[in-house]
Amino acid sequence: MSVVDESLDQAARDTTARLRFDGLSMVFPDGTHALEDISFSVAPGEFTTVVGPSGCGKSTLLRIASGLERGYTGGCDVDRDSIGYVFQDATLLPWRTVQRNVELNAELHHVDKDERQRRAAKAIELVNLTGHEDKYPKQLSGGMKMRCSLARSLVLNPGVFLFDEPFGALDEITREFLNNELLRLFALEKFAALFITHSIAEAVFLSTRVLVMSARPGRIIGDYEVPFGAERPHDLRFEPAFAELCGRINDDLKGAHA
């Protein structure tokens, strides 16, 4: 793609963006320079994943987008009333059932009881937890807990989903299963997604776009459009084109540590 085409592509993306960073930089009060001149946007139907070394500011980026972090310079444009946030840990309330955990966000937004129960039932169905509504977190597997966390965010029908390494602590089989589940949801809901992971293969499998960040202060040093279609069969991970793209991203990551 030419420079002109890339500029036009970015301009089209920006006009519909649900989330936009413009020259974003972050220096913490202790002097830690976390982020430097971050500019990109995520439109509806785009799944953008950020990879980079530990400590490069990936999670800080999500915290800024969600409003949990202040003190940055530059721009962050997002409708914070339309954000779903899925953390590294499922953060379920142990005294609440699956149904009541999924209702929580709607309850905090003062949605009436009948409506939040209806929304929760739909979200539970979307993440394939129907039949487990009355179970408590201690009765769920790790993968089921993450699906419950995802359903809890879905009840508010967010336009933007922020994912902070949600599958990092799971075994490989469960992780791949949830990758497929997330792709299915993305195809249905067409939200704008910003996903953080340390796994290059996970980034390429899930995303329409992968961004590579440098070591601190985090800067964008690689930007890859993922050329695979909406259907991502399991065997895609073993295709030469998949391996080639993972290799290019890996080369950038090696440079990020330099």
Secondary structure, DSSP 8 states (H G I E B T S, - for coil): --HHHHHHHHHHHHHT-SEEEEEEEEE-TTS-EEEEEEEEEE-TT-EEEEE--TTSSHHHHHHHHHTS----EEEEEE-GGGEEEE-SS----TTS-HHHHHHHHHHHTT--HHHHHHHHHHHHHHTT-TT-TT--GGGS-HHHHHHHHHHHHHTT--SEEEEESTTTTS-HHHHHHHHHHHHHHHHHH--EEEEE-S-HHHHHHH-SEEEEE-SSSB-EEEEEE----S---GGGGGSHHHHHHHHHHHHHHHHHT-
